[in-house]
Amino acid sequence: MSDQQQHEHQHDDTDAVVGAGAPERVGVLGGGRMGAGIAHAFVLAGSQVVVVERDAAAAEAARERVTASLEKSVARGWSEPLDELEGRLRVAIDIDAFAGNGLVIEAVPEDEAMKADALARVERVLHERAALASNTSSISIDRLSATLARPERFLGLHFFNPVPASALVEIVLGTATQPALANDARAWVEAIGKTPVTVHDAPGFASSRLGVALGLEAIRMVEEGVASPGDIDAAMELGYKHPVGPLRTTDIVGLDVRLGIAEQLHQDLGPRFAPPQLLRDMVADGRLGKKSGRGFYDWND
């Protein structure tokens, strides 16, 4: 079979993306913390998952992240052995590996130009029935779809960090997203054991807009000396039943990620989302939260 015939054969075998359950074959572009978490979720749901990274070293690092999460699931009592789960995971460095996948989720850094370029490149190797999604937390789905040939097969699937512990996925519908695709997306989210909420494309969607608003105000309170991070978080945890306070959440998400989202929302929604100078200073100083060891809290222990 020639390379061209093989490519066409893969396209012909694209699994249907209609109906309940996770797609048989799922691709994830980007194997960082979010991409690895997404891959982990679909492997557990029974999908064959391929993670595509920029080079061999990054692909192997992605494999190690997903495998580490799978090991934790098995240690907690997951019913399948680790070797069976690992058998459903593959890593690659060429987006042609996505050919034949029913769903591909983009999980590259939160940069609009980078995401738009990545999505357009991935779409070119997918069957016309395949679904394409972005894990963006704040960038407009309509803007990201502007360079796509099939915007009706595109939507947002906003997972939350850390993916294995999060119960929520925000489904973001663009103006052109097919209603049937929205229904399928809800079935996929439920198939991986999470709860879907559906929103229409708007700056920051629902979760980022509300979460960042609370987080920025909490940072301003620290900046103004109103209270300590611990006391601000305790006020929300004990007074409003938030499981994690806004400053600890900011540390977990990453101060650099929060800053990027705030800058996007500031551009789209105006001065009420202007990032506090304290946030900018902490990012510039490398105090990014849990991933760097220090943010509003010390995570080195």
Disulfide bonds with the S-S distance in Angstrom:
none
